[in-house]
């Protein structure tokens, strides 16, 4: 049973009076930010052996990238030197509770054997103020279902993007989203820690202006490259810790 954090109840209580202002500021961001297309919602990059699965929100959907080569899937495919087929499922705006219903039919139709799985979710749960209790339940269910379907050697859970640093957002939005993010990522961290083959690392990237696409929200080509490289290095580190004789992904 997931306990409700009293500090989250206090956060919600303080947040309620601000909701009209936050809604107004969010609408201004939506109107002013350039609408960028999703270019990798469904993408399969054929490799030489086994498979990697990548699922997520706008980052997996490639919003902000200029071509599929520069999406997360494209960068990950290249980091693995084309050894693995990468099956990518992304949906802009999706929350973690919506992920399984949205893609489960398609997941059932693909190969059952997976070397590893990447999960890039959580930003929209910040934006839409999903409660930590609901988030934790949906996150655990997603992990359990993916394990049941694919028996992967590892699952890489990307940290929730630091939404409080997005240039397009106002100071008030950044402050509220920062608190919301901390509540959700704590649930993500706790659930991941109880699963030996699940990899979760706090993101450690310097988000300069060049990291972002023109909308000030989504990653640029460079941003996607940095995210993919950070994930790849995290997987390498995890596998090395489990097997000291491990010399790198082949």
Secondary structure, DSSP 8 states (H G I E B T S, - for coil): -----HHHHHHHHHHHTTHHHHHHHHHHHHHHS-------SEEEE--SEEEEEEEESHHHHTTT-SSGGGSHHHHHHHHTTT-EEEEEEE-TT--HHHHHHHHHHHHHTS-S--SEEEEE--HHHHHTT--HHHHHHHHHHHHHHHHHHH--SEEEE-----GGG-TTS-HHHHHHHHHHHHHHHHHHHHHHHTSTTEEE--------GGGB-TTSSSB-HHHHHHHHHHHHHHHHHHHHHH-TT-----
